[in-house]
Amino acid sequence: MAKEKIQKTVEIKNRRASFEYAFIDTFTAGLVLMGTEIKSIRQGKANLTDAYCVFFQDELYVRNMHISAYEEGTHYNHEPLRDRKLLLSKRELGKLQKELKNVGLTIIPTRLFISDKGYAKLNIALSKGKKTFDKRDDIKEKDVKRDMDRSMS
């Protein structure tokens, strides 16, 4: 009897990021996790709201990404807010490091998901902070689009 693949699709988004930042370039990175962290992610117990990425000794880490402690974890449980290493190619890391030298740019995680192979992946975006008038323009565009959709149906 074949083992059935029972996997709930996990997709945790940082909804605030698109409102606060204008995305310039996006990447998909793997994560170095402990066993209890992946179990918590599969339960959907992660939060990307205050997370950001930093370089430390030519390696990229995500900071302030909250992954709740695994309920059935013992003394091997993880720390919820620890820094987690991101896995990118050397070319991608070099490109990001070069771009970060520009003033006002930052790297923000936008989406955490489980890949088809069962690995946790993190979409990150090289982004620039929006000013208040940019945010107002986005709200206005959203309202116009919603009105257009209403009038069509």
N, C-alpha and C positions, 0 to 999 in steps of 0.2 A: 504494500500500500504506500503510495507516494505521499510525502509530506506536503500538506497544503500550505500555500503561501498566504498567511494571514498577516497583512500589514496595513494598518491604517495610514493613510497619507498624512504626513506631518508637514505643515507649511506655516511657519511663524514669520509674520511680516512686521517690519518697522514702518507703520503707517505715518508716523510723524516725520520721518526722514524726507519724504517727497515734498512735504509742506515747508520744511525748514531749509532744505538744500536743493540746489540745482545740480543734477548729475551730469558729469562730463564724460566719464568712462566707467564701465562695469566689468567686473571679473567674478569668476566662481572659484572659491578656494575650499580646500579640504580643511578639517579641523583635527588637531591632536587632542583626543579626549580620554578620560578615564572610563572604566566600565560602568560606573554608576551614573556618569553624565549622559551617556548615550541612552541608557534606560529612561532617564528623566525626560530627555528630548523626545523619545518615542511616545511618552505619555503626554507630550505637548506642554511640558512645564518649563518653558524658557521665555525670556523677555529680552528684546533687543533695544528697548526705548532709549536708554542712556549710553549705549555701547558706542565705542569708537576704536579705531585701529592705530597702533603706533609701531614704529621701527625700533628695535633694540638689537644692537650688534648685527646689523644686516638681515634680521629676521623680522617678520611681521607678526604682531600679536594683537588680539582683540581684547579690549579692556571693558569692564563694567557690563559684560554680557551675563545676565543672571540666569543660571540653570539651577532650579530648586534641588535640594538634597533628595536623594532617592529614598522613598519611605521604608523599603525593606533593606536598605543599606545598613551595614554594621559599622564597626570602627574604621572600615575602609572607605566610608562615604567621602565625597568631595566637598571642597569649599565652594559655595555658590558663586562668588564673584571673582574667582581667580583669573589670571591672565591665561589665555589659551593661544597656542601657536597656530598660525594659519599656514597651509601648505600651498605654495604657488611656485611656478617655474622661475628660474633665475632671471630669465628675460622679463617676465612680468614684474618681479620684485625690483629689478633695475629701473624699469619704466616708471613704476610708482614712486620710487625714491627720487628720481629725477624730477618728476612732476610736483612732488611735495615741497620742493625748494621754492616754488612760486608762493607768494604770500596769499593767505586766505583760503588755501585748499586743504581739505582733510579727507580722510577715508572713513566712510560710514557703512556699517553692515545694514543691508536692506531686507534680506530674506534668509531664513534658516530652514532647510528642508532635508529630507532623507532621499538619497538618490535611488535609482533602480537597483543598484547593487547592494543597497542597505547602508551606505556610508552617509554620515552627516556632512552636508555641504553648506557653505555660507556665501551668499551673493554679497559682494562689497562694491561700493561705488566711490570713485574719486569725485569729490563734490565741492561746490563753493556755496557758502552761506548766502541765503536770499535776504534782501532788504525788505522792509515792510511794504513798500510799493509793489515789489515783485509778488509778494503774497496776496495783496489785494487784486492784482491782475489775474492770478491763478483762481481766486474765488469768483471773480467776475466771469472768467471763461467757463468755469464749472457750472455757474448759474445759467449762462446762455445755452450751454450744451443740454442741461436738464430741461430747460424750457422748450428747446427744439425737439427733444425726444418726446415730450408730452404732447406737443402739437402734431407730431407725426402719427401718434397712435390714437 
